[in-house]
Amino acid sequence: QPVNYYHELQRYPASEHAALGFTLGTNFGYGSSNNPLFIAQRQSTFKLASRAFCDPTRYLLSDFPSFDSVASFFNSNQSYVPCSAGGRYLEDIRPTVWATQAIQDVWINNRSLATQDEVAWTYFGSANGVWRSLPGSQSTRSYDPTRRPWYHRALANPPSLYATSAVYLDAGGVGKVVTLAQTIFHGRNTSAMTAMCSVVGSYDGGCSCASHAQCRSQYCDRGFCTNPAIAGVAAIDLRYGRFASLVESTLNSVPGIAVDQRCTAGSTRCILVNDAAEIVYDESIIGRNISDRDPRNFANVPLAFLHGGVMLSLLDEGVFTRFSFINRQGTCQ
């Protein structure tokens, strides 16, 4: 059984830190001198939300459970004690921690230390409150992945697509980032009853499919519908410089776009917005004179605020629907 490291890295013996890659994040662009962040470069860590405990209030209001008891329980086959008998965790929490640990190998094998110049964080939040992230780092006691905007944005969007956040300032100190998140389902059955595969749009897990629309889960995975039960949401935080470069290269490679019409040519202005009509890419955000430390310059900026005419055109075309109206026009006296 691989080791599952709890997010309180400082509590592990100092003699183990070097071998495990535990270090101050400022060496790799995480945290700051005023807010040092201890990270594990090549190890993921897990953290439990209050909902994972039999007594959420006790967890939130006290130093419970002890670090040693957590590290021991999730790295052994200790008998499970149900909540009704005075246990600490809900029954499905340890299996979820073990299942998410297997993801670590995929994350690490598909990235190098240099990749962190592009991908600041890779993480998964389960529906039952288990949080695993790479690099490993400490989270606040009250942190619950299922209450975060990236988690809800992924659930609200088609599962076959990545939900894109607005630009925001990373709490871990890496500067501007954009989150790409996607809903993860509980796999698929190896077989399915014929009766469950007879109504297009209602195919259950295991049914053969040719498109996402045929499945009840709205996700067709390599020719088979996934189960509709949601396991959680997986996400990455891209450093904004890398994200902007990807946007530019993608938009500039669209067939039929003349050289003088490309985003970086100067004669064309490219703007990318998310489903909430918040600006994700625009020259006003990527400008070198924009401070990464002042979120007012880039965080959750409405398209209508900077480009009202463009927003009106998108409303007229039915791309967006207006649910509220704020008159930002000032008056002179």
C-alpha positions in Angstrom: 0.0 0.0 0.0 1.6 3.3 -1.1 2.0 6.0 1.6 -0.8 8.6 1.9 0.7 11.8 3.2 -1.6 14.0 5.3 -1.5 17.7 4.4 0.2 18.8 7.6 3.6 18.2 6.2 5.5 20.0 9.0 4.5 17.3 11.4 6.5 14.6 9.7 9.9 14.1 11.1 12.4 16.6 9.8 14.8 13.7 9.0 12.4 12.5 6.3 11.8 15.9 4.6 14.8 15.8 2.2 14.0 12.2 1.0 10.4 13.1 0.5 11.0 16.4 -1.3 9.4 18.5 1.4 10.7 22.0 1.1 9.7 25.7 1.4 7.7 26.7 -1.6 9.5 29.9 -2.1 12.2 27.9 -3.7 9.8 27.1 -6.5 7.6 30.1 -6.7 5.0 29.1 -4.1 4.1 31.2 -1.1 6.2 34.3 -0.2 8.6 35.5 2.4 5.7 36.9 4.4 3.6 33.8 3.9 5.9 30.7 3.7 4.3 27.6 2.2 5.7 24.2 2.9 5.2 21.9 -0.1 6.0 18.4 -1.3 7.4 18.6 -4.9 6.9 15.0 -5.8 4.2 13.8 -3.4 0.5 14.5 -3.3 -1.2 15.1 0.0 -4.7 14.5 1.2 -7.0 16.6 3.4 -10.5 15.9 4.7 -13.4 18.3 4.8 -15.6 18.4 7.9 -18.2 16.4 6.0 -15.9 13.4 6.0 -16.1 13.1 9.8 -18.8 11.5 12.0 -18.7 14.7 14.1 -17.9 17.7 11.8 -18.3 20.2 14.5 -15.7 18.5 16.7 -13.2 18.5 13.8 -13.7 22.2 13.1 -13.5 23.4 16.6 -10.7 21.3 18.1 -7.4 19.7 17.2 -9.2 16.5 16.3 -8.2 13.9 15.3 -4.5 13.9 16.1 -2.0 13.9 13.3 -0.6 10.5 14.4 -4.1 8.8 14.4 -4.8 10.2 10.9 -1.5 9.1 9.4 -1.9 5.6 11.0 -5.5 5.0 10.0 -5.1 5.9 6.3 -2.0 3.9 5.9 -3.1 0.6 7.5 -5.9 -1.9 7.5 -7.2 -1.0 10.9 -10.7 -2.2 11.5 -13.3 0.5 10.6 -15.4 1.7 13.5 -18.8 3.0 12.4 -20.1 6.4 13.5 -22.8 4.8 15.6 -20.0 3.0 17.7 -18.0 6.2 18.3 -15.9 6.1 15.0 -14.3 9.2 13.5 -14.8 8.9 9.8 -17.7 8.1 7.4 -17.4 4.6 6.0 -16.4 5.6 2.4 -13.7 8.0 3.4 -10.7 5.7 3.6 -11.5 3.9 0.4 -11.7 7.3 -1.3 -8.3 8.3 0.0 -6.8 5.1 -1.2 -8.5 5.5 -4.6 -7.3 9.0 -5.1 -3.7 8.0 -4.1 -3.6 6.0 -7.3 -4.1 9.2 -9.3 -0.8 10.5 -8.0 1.2 8.2 -10.3 -0.7 9.5 -13.3 0.0 13.1 -12.3 3.7 12.6 -11.6 4.4 10.5 -14.6 2.9 13.1 -16.9 4.8 16.1 -15.5 8.3 17.1 -14.6 9.5 19.7 -12.1 9.8 22.1 -15.0 6.1 21.6 -15.7 5.3 23.6 -12.6 6.3 26.6 -14.5 3.1 26.0 -16.4 0.8 24.0 -14.1 0.8 25.4 -10.6 -1.5 22.9 -9.0 -3.2 19.6 -9.9 -6.0 18.4 -7.6 -9.1 16.3 -7.1 -12.0 17.0 -4.8 -14.4 14.0 -4.1 -18.1 14.4 -3.5 -17.7 13.0 0.0 -15.0 15.6 1.0 -11.6 14.1 0.2 -9.1 16.6 -1.2 -5.9 15.5 -2.9 -3.4 17.9 -4.5 0.0 18.0 -6.1 2.3 19.5 -5.1 1.3 18.5 -1.6 0.7 21.4 0.7 -1.2 22.4 3.8 -4.8 23.6 3.6 -6.9 25.4 6.1 -9.0 23.2 8.5 -12.3 24.6 7.1 -11.4 24.0 3.4 -14.0 21.9 1.6 -13.5 21.3 -2.1 -17.2 20.7 -2.7 -17.9 24.3 -1.7 -15.4 25.9 -4.0 -16.4 27.8 -7.2 -14.4 25.6 -9.5 -16.2 22.5 -8.2 -19.7 24.0 -8.8 -18.7 25.4 -12.2 -17.7 21.9 -13.4 -21.0 20.4 -12.2 -23.0 23.1 -13.9 -21.2 22.6 -17.3 -21.4 19.7 -19.7 -19.2 17.0 -18.3 -17.5 16.5 -21.7 -16.0 20.0 -21.4 -13.6 21.7 -19.2 -15.1 24.5 -17.0 -12.9 27.6 -17.1 -12.7 30.0 -14.2 -12.1 33.7 -14.4 -8.6 34.9 -13.8 -7.8 35.1 -10.1 -4.9 35.4 -7.7 -3.7 32.1 -6.3 -3.9 31.7 -2.6 -0.7 29.7 -2.7 1.4 32.7 -3.9 2.0 31.8 -7.6 0.3 34.8 -9.0 -2.4 34.9 -11.6 -4.0 31.6 -12.5 -6.9 30.1 -14.4 -8.6 26.9 -13.3 -9.7 24.2 -15.8 -12.0 21.7 -14.1 -14.0 18.6 -15.2 -16.5 16.4 -13.6 -15.4 12.8 -12.9 -17.8 9.9 -12.7 -17.8 6.6 -11.0 -16.4 4.7 -14.0 -18.7 2.5 -16.0 -20.2 -0.9 -15.7 -18.6 -3.7 -17.7 -22.0 -4.7 -18.9 -25.5 -3.2 -18.9 -29.0 -4.5 -19.2 -30.4 -4.3 -22.7 -33.5 -2.5 -21.3 -31.2 0.3 -20.0 -29.7 0.9 -23.4 -32.9 1.2 -25.4 -33.8 4.9 -25.0 -31.4 7.4 -26.6 -30.4 10.0 -24.1 -31.0 7.7 -21.2 -28.3 5.1 -21.7 -26.9 4.0 -18.4 -23.3 3.2 -17.4 -21.9 0.5 -19.6 -24.1 1.1 -22.7 -22.4 1.5 -26.0 -22.5 5.1 -27.2 -21.3 7.3 -30.1 -21.9 10.7 -28.5 -22.3 12.3 -25.1 -25.9 13.1 -25.8 -26.9 9.5 -25.8 -25.9 8.9 -22.2 -27.8 9.7 -19.0 -24.5 11.0 -17.5 -24.0 13.1 -20.7 -20.5 11.6 -20.9 -19.5 8.9 -23.4 -16.0 7.5 -22.5 -14.3 5.6 -25.3 -17.5 4.2 -26.7 -19.3 3.5 -23.4 -21.5 5.7 -21.2 -20.2 6.4 -17.7 -22.3 5.9 -14.6 -24.3 9.0 -13.8 -23.0 9.0 -10.1 -20.5 11.8 -9.6 -17.2 10.9 -8.0 -15.9 14.4 -7.8 -14.2 17.1 -9.8 -10.6 17.1 -11.1 -8.8 20.4 -11.9 -5.5 22.1 -12.8 -4.4 25.7 -12.1 -2.5 27.0 -15.1 -0.2 29.9 -14.5 -1.6 32.8 -16.5 1.4 33.4 -18.7 1.2 29.8 -20.0 -2.6 30.0 -20.4 -2.4 33.2 -22.4 0.2 31.6 -24.7 -2.1 28.6 -25.3 -5.0 30.8 -26.1 -3.0 32.9 -28.6 -1.6 29.8 -30.3 -5.0 28.2 -30.6 -6.8 31.3 -31.9 -4.0 32.1 -34.3 -4.1 28.6 -35.8 -7.8 28.8 -36.8 -8.0 27.9 -40.5 -8.7 30.9 -42.7 -7.2 33.5 -40.3 -4.9 35.9 -42.2 -1.6 36.8 -40.7 -2.6 40.4 -40.1 -5.8 39.2 -38.3 -4.1 37.1 -35.7 -4.3 38.1 -32.0 -0.7 39.2 -31.8 -0.7 41.1 -35.1 -2.0 44.3 -33.6 -5.0 44.8 -36.0 -7.2 42.3 -34.2 -8.3 42.2 -30.6 -9.0 38.7 -29.2 -11.1 38.3 -26.1 -12.0 35.1 -24.4 -14.8 34.9 -21.8 -16.2 32.1 -19.7 -19.8 31.0 -19.3 -20.4 33.8 -16.8 -19.2 36.5 -19.4 -16.1 37.2 -17.3 -13.0 38.0 -19.2 -10.4 35.2 -19.2 -8.1 36.5 -21.9 -7.7 40.1 -23.1 -4.8 42.4 -23.7 -5.9 44.5 -20.7 -5.2 41.5 -18.5 -2.0 40.1 -20.1 -0.3 43.5 -20.2 3.1 43.6 -18.6 2.1 46.7 -16.5 -0.7 44.7 -14.7 0.3 43.8 -11.2 -0.2 40.2 -10.2 -0.8 41.4 -6.6 -3.8 43.6 -7.3 -6.8 41.4 -8.2 -8.9 44.5 -9.1 -6.9 44.6 -12.3 -8.0 41.1 -13.5 -10.2 39.1 -11.2 -13.8 38.5 -12.2 -13.9 41.4 -14.7 -17.2 41.4 -16.6 -17.0 41.7 -20.3 -19.7 44.4 -20.2 -17.5 46.5 -18.0 -14.6 46.7 -20.4 -16.3 46.0 -23.7 -19.9 47.1 -23.5 -20.5 47.1 -27.3 -19.2 43.5 -27.6 -21.4 42.4 -24.8 -24.5 44.0 -26.4 -23.7 42.2 -29.7 -23.4 38.8 -27.9 -26.7 39.5 -26.1 -28.4 40.3 -29.4 -27.0 37.1 -30.9 -28.4 35.0 -28.0 -24.9 33.9 -26.8 -25.7 35.3 -23.4 -28.9 36.0 -21.6 -29.3 39.0 -19.3 -30.5 38.2 -15.8 -29.7 41.5 -14.2 -28.8 45.0 -15.2 -26.4 47.5 -13.6 -26.2 51.0 -15.1 -22.5 52.0 -14.8 -23.0 55.4 -16.5 -22.1 58.3 -14.4 -23.7 61.7 -14.3 -22.1 65.2 -14.4 -23.5 68.2 -12.5 
